[in-house]
Amino acid sequence: MIKFIHTGDLHLGLQFKNVSFPREIANKRRIELWTTFERIVNKAIEDKVDFLFIAGDLYEEKYFTLGDIKRIRDILESAKDVNIIISTGNHDTLNKNSLYHMIEWPENVFIFTSEGLNKLNFEEKNLCIYGYSWDIGENNKKVFEELEALDNEKINILLIHGDVFNKDSKYLPLDKKYIESMGFNYIALGHIHKAEIFSNKMAYCGSPEPLDFGETGEHGIIYGKVSKEDTEIEFIPFSRRNFVEKTIKIDENMSYGDIIDSINELKNKEDLYRIKLHGTVDRDINLDTDDLTKAIEENFYYIDIIDNTIIDYDLEILERENVDNIIGLFIKEMKSKDLEDEIIRDALYIGLEVLTKGKVNL
């Protein structure tokens, strides 16, 4: 059996400009991308795997330097007994000015070219690895057109960065059924940041560290064993921390302290949190998200609070003050319904937010 780790989409050097982090957190996350990359390589060494597959977007070419690519080389060189195979993606393209070309790589590192689908032979392991590197940022090439039939006497693996979900994608659309039918013993995919195991022979590894709040859930690596007869893979959570979105239900009976306590009850405070407050809040509470964040932020690595609450209106006073206008008529109509019903009560409060403030939070 050949043992391997499948990773990709590390995006080393990412600046985190599209998230709401303060600069301090962005800097820490950039460092954590590097430390997770080092942890992956160290795991490959410690577990004595035969191959480390990197399925594209290893780094962000827009922000990367010669010093950075040398740092990658030095980290990979430390795994001298591990064969490291790289297919580039749309963020680390192998164009003529690529940093990949600027240095010499150690003997254990193999980078596929961008001249169609390439093949690497490892005769001592009875193994062929096929792969393709991007040389442009958008790509719809037909990379399998010139592929000859696979040698079924060998183990065959495909390493590629592309999109199996969207046939019209600008990012190397791949026909999932077609590549599954080609006879590969394992297909190591990159590009999609959420891990997805389609079968024991085909998977997206996802990004080992999540990059923003659009990437909630567990992130990690694929660990596998492959032979001519069988392939075994498993997803291993590996990220330093996760992005977590939580909705906390607020009601008019909760005090300011109760709201703080409900947030502080969250576990895994080393994760990055986005909290959405929903429900009705006591009319006497000034729920300022900046003040609320300052009151609890020392308990969390990072927390972002979004206030989607609505005020618990005094319906009797509000109706009396607006008896001859649309607000009073709306209250009168809604009171004729069952206000004990949570859906009807929420509809009333939302309607009042629109009528009194001209806005609504959903």
C-alpha positions in Angstrom: 0.0 0.0 0.0 1.1 3.5 -0.8 0.4 6.1 1.9 -0.4 9.7 1.0 -1.6 13.0 2.3 -3.8 15.1 0.0 -3.9 18.9 0.6 -4.2 22.1 -1.4 -5.8 25.6 -1.4 -3.5 26.8 1.4 -3.3 30.3 0.0 -0.1 31.2 1.8 0.4 34.9 1.8 -3.3 35.8 1.8 -3.9 39.3 3.1 -7.4 38.7 4.4 -8.5 42.1 3.0 -12.1 40.8 2.3 -12.9 40.0 5.9 -13.8 42.2 8.8 -10.7 41.5 10.8 -8.6 44.1 12.5 -5.1 44.1 11.2 -3.8 42.2 14.3 -6.0 39.3 13.6 -5.3 39.3 9.9 -1.5 39.1 10.7 -2.1 36.2 13.1 -4.1 34.3 10.5 -1.4 34.8 7.9 1.1 33.3 10.3 -1.3 30.4 11.1 -1.5 29.5 7.4 2.2 29.0 7.4 2.3 27.0 10.7 -0.5 24.7 9.4 1.5 24.1 6.2 4.5 23.2 8.3 2.3 20.9 10.5 1.1 19.1 7.3 4.6 18.5 6.1 5.7 17.4 9.6 2.8 14.9 9.7 3.9 13.6 6.3 7.4 13.1 7.8 6.2 11.6 11.1 3.7 9.2 9.5 6.3 8.2 6.9 3.9 8.7 4.0 5.1 8.0 0.5 3.5 11.1 -1.1 2.3 14.5 -0.3 -0.1 15.8 -3.0 -0.7 19.5 -3.2 -3.7 20.3 -5.5 -3.1 23.9 -6.4 -3.3 27.4 -4.9 -0.4 26.7 -2.5 0.2 30.4 -2.4 -1.2 33.8 -3.4 1.0 35.0 -6.3 -0.2 38.6 -5.9 1.4 39.0 -2.5 4.2 36.3 -2.6 7.9 37.1 -2.7 11.1 35.3 -3.6 11.8 35.0 0.1 8.4 33.3 0.5 8.9 30.8 -2.2 12.3 29.9 -0.8 10.6 29.4 2.6 8.2 26.9 0.9 11.2 25.1 -0.7 13.0 24.8 2.7 10.0 23.4 4.4 9.4 20.8 1.6 13.1 19.9 1.6 12.9 18.9 5.2 10.6 16.0 4.1 13.4 14.4 2.1 11.9 10.9 2.2 8.5 12.1 1.0 7.7 12.6 -2.7 5.9 15.9 -2.9 3.8 16.4 -6.0 2.4 19.8 -6.9 -0.3 20.9 -9.5 -0.7 24.6 -9.6 -4.0 26.4 -9.6 -5.5 29.8 -10.5 -3.8 31.7 -7.6 -0.3 30.2 -8.1 -0.1 29.9 -11.8 2.9 28.4 -13.5 3.3 31.3 -16.1 6.7 32.4 -17.4 7.2 34.8 -14.5 6.1 32.3 -11.9 8.0 32.2 -8.6 8.1 28.4 -9.1 10.6 29.0 -11.9 12.8 31.3 -9.8 14.5 28.7 -7.6 15.8 25.2 -7.8 13.6 22.6 -6.1 14.9 19.6 -4.1 14.9 16.2 -5.7 11.8 15.1 -3.7 9.6 17.9 -5.2 7.8 17.5 -8.5 5.8 20.3 -10.1 3.6 19.4 -13.1 4.1 21.6 -16.2 1.3 23.6 -17.8 1.7 21.9 -21.2 -1.3 19.6 -21.0 -1.7 16.6 -18.8 1.7 15.3 -17.6 2.6 11.9 -16.2 5.2 11.0 -13.6 6.4 7.4 -13.4 7.5 5.9 -10.1 8.6 2.5 -11.4 9.7 1.2 -8.0 6.2 1.8 -6.6 4.4 0.6 -9.8 2.8 4.0 -9.8 1.8 6.7 -12.4 0.7 10.2 -11.3 -1.0 12.4 -13.8 -1.4 16.1 -13.3 -1.7 19.6 -14.8 -0.6 23.1 -13.8 -2.4 26.3 -14.6 -0.6 29.1 -16.4 -3.5 31.6 -16.5 -6.0 32.8 -14.0 -9.1 31.6 -15.9 -9.0 28.3 -17.6 -11.4 26.1 -19.7 -8.8 23.9 -21.4 -9.7 20.4 -22.4 -6.8 18.8 -20.6 -7.9 15.1 -21.1 -8.2 15.2 -24.9 -4.7 13.7 -25.6 -4.6 11.4 -22.6 -3.8 7.8 -23.6 -5.4 4.8 -22.0 -4.2 4.2 -18.4 -1.9 1.2 -17.7 -4.1 -1.0 -15.6 -1.2 -3.0 -14.4 -0.1 0.1 -12.4 -1.6 2.3 -9.7 -2.9 5.5 -11.4 -3.5 8.8 -9.6 -4.8 12.1 -10.9 -3.9 15.4 -9.2 -5.7 18.4 -10.6 -7.2 21.8 -9.6 -10.6 22.4 -11.1 -14.4 22.6 -10.7 -16.6 19.4 -11.0 -19.7 21.3 -9.9 -20.1 23.9 -12.7 -19.7 22.9 -16.3 -19.6 26.6 -17.2 -17.0 27.5 -14.7 -14.1 29.8 -15.6 -11.9 27.6 -13.4 -11.2 24.4 -15.3 -14.6 22.8 -15.5 -14.3 19.0 -15.1 -16.8 16.4 -16.0 -17.1 14.4 -12.8 -18.7 11.3 -14.3 -16.1 11.3 -17.1 -13.0 11.5 -14.9 -14.5 8.9 -12.5 -14.9 6.5 -15.5 -11.3 6.9 -16.6 -10.0 4.2 -14.2 -7.9 6.2 -11.8 -7.2 4.6 -8.4 -7.5 8.0 -6.8 -8.4 11.5 -8.0 -7.0 14.3 -5.8 -8.9 17.5 -6.5 -8.3 21.1 -5.5 -10.1 24.5 -5.9 -13.2 24.0 -3.8 -12.4 25.0 -0.2 -14.9 22.7 1.5 -13.8 19.1 1.7 -15.9 16.7 -0.3 -15.4 13.0 -0.5 -17.3 11.6 -3.5 -16.1 8.1 -3.1 -13.0 6.3 -1.8 -11.4 7.1 -5.2 -12.2 10.8 -5.6 -12.2 13.8 -3.2 -11.7 17.5 -2.7 -9.4 18.0 0.2 -10.7 21.5 0.9 -8.5 24.3 2.4 -6.8 23.1 5.6 -7.4 26.5 7.2 -10.7 28.3 6.5 -10.3 31.7 5.0 -13.5 33.6 5.8 -17.0 33.3 7.2 -18.1 31.7 3.9 -16.0 28.6 4.9 -17.6 27.4 8.1 -17.4 23.8 9.3 -14.4 21.6 9.7 -11.3 22.0 7.5 -8.4 19.6 7.2 -6.6 17.1 5.0 -7.2 13.8 3.2 -5.2 10.9 4.5 -5.1 7.8 2.3 -3.7 4.4 1.3 -3.8 3.1 -2.3 -3.0 -0.1 -4.0 -4.0 -1.7 -7.3 -6.8 -3.6 -5.5 -8.1 -0.9 -3.1 -8.1 2.7 -2.0 -8.9 3.9 1.5 -9.2 7.6 2.4 -10.4 9.6 5.4 -10.8 13.3 6.2 -8.8 14.5 9.1 -9.7 17.8 10.8 -6.5 19.8 10.9 -7.2 23.5 11.1 -5.9 25.6 13.9 -9.3 27.2 14.3 -12.7 27.4 12.5 -15.1 30.1 11.4 -18.3 29.8 13.3 -21.7 31.5 12.7 -24.2 31.3 15.5 -27.7 32.7 15.9 -28.7 33.6 19.4 -32.4 34.1 20.2 -33.2 37.1 22.4 -36.5 37.8 24.1 -37.9 40.8 25.9 -37.4 39.2 29.3 -33.6 39.1 28.9 -31.5 41.7 30.6 -28.3 43.1 29.1 -26.4 40.8 31.4 -28.4 37.8 30.2 -27.5 38.7 26.6 -23.8 38.8 27.5 -24.1 35.5 29.4 -25.8 33.8 26.4 -22.9 34.8 24.2 -20.2 33.8 26.7 -21.8 30.3 26.9 -20.4 29.5 23.5 -17.7 26.9 23.5 -14.4 26.7 21.6 -13.6 30.4 22.1 -10.4 30.0 20.1 -12.5 29.9 17.0 -13.6 33.0 15.0 -17.2 33.8 15.7 -19.9 35.8 13.9 -22.9 36.1 16.2 -26.4 37.1 14.9 -28.8 38.3 17.6 -32.4 37.6 16.7 -35.7 38.2 18.5 -37.2 41.0 20.5 -35.3 43.2 23.0 -36.6 45.1 26.0 -37.4 48.7 25.0 -35.3 50.0 27.8 -32.1 48.3 26.7 -29.7 50.2 24.4 -28.2 47.2 22.5 -25.1 48.8 21.0 -23.0 46.1 19.3 -19.7 48.0 19.7 -20.3 48.2 23.5 -21.4 44.6 23.6 -18.3 43.5 21.7 -16.0 45.4 24.0 -17.7 43.7 27.0 -16.9 40.2 25.8 -14.1 40.3 23.3 -11.4 39.4 25.8 -13.0 36.0 26.1 -12.8 35.3 22.4 -10.0 35.0 19.8 -12.3 37.0 17.5 -16.0 37.9 17.6 -18.3 39.9 15.3 -21.8 40.7 16.6 -24.7 41.5 14.3 -27.8 43.0 15.8 -31.0 41.7 14.1 -33.2 42.2 17.1 -36.4 44.4 17.1 -37.7 46.4 20.0 -40.4 45.1 22.3 -42.9 47.9 21.6 -45.6 49.0 24.2 -48.5 48.3 21.9 -51.1 50.1 23.9 -49.2 53.4 24.0 -48.1 53.1 20.4 -51.7 52.3 19.2 -53.1 55.2 21.2 -50.6 57.7 19.8 -51.2 56.5 16.2 -54.9 55.8 16.3 -55.7 57.6 13.0 -52.8 56.5 10.9 -51.4 53.3 9.3 -49.4 52.4 12.4 -52.4 52.4 14.6 -54.5 50.5 12.0 -51.7 47.9 11.6 -51.5 47.3 15.4 -55.3 47.0 15.6 -55.4 44.5 12.8 -52.5 42.4 14.2 -54.0 42.4 17.8 -57.1 40.8 16.3 -54.9 37.7 15.6 -53.3 35.4 18.1 -50.3 37.4 19.5 -49.3 34.3 21.5 -48.3 32.8 18.2 -44.5 33.5 17.8 -44.8 33.9 14.0 -47.6 36.4 14.3 -45.9 38.3 17.1 -42.6 38.5 15.0 -44.6 39.7 12.0 -46.1 42.5 14.1 -42.7 43.6 15.4 -41.1 43.5 12.0 -44.0 45.5 10.5 -43.6 48.1 13.2 -39.8 48.3 12.5 -40.6 49.1 8.9 -43.4 51.6 9.7 -41.6 53.4 12.5 -38.0 53.3 11.2 -38.3 52.5 7.6 -36.0 49.4 8.0 -36.1 45.8 8.9 -33.5 43.2 10.0 -34.1 39.7 8.9 
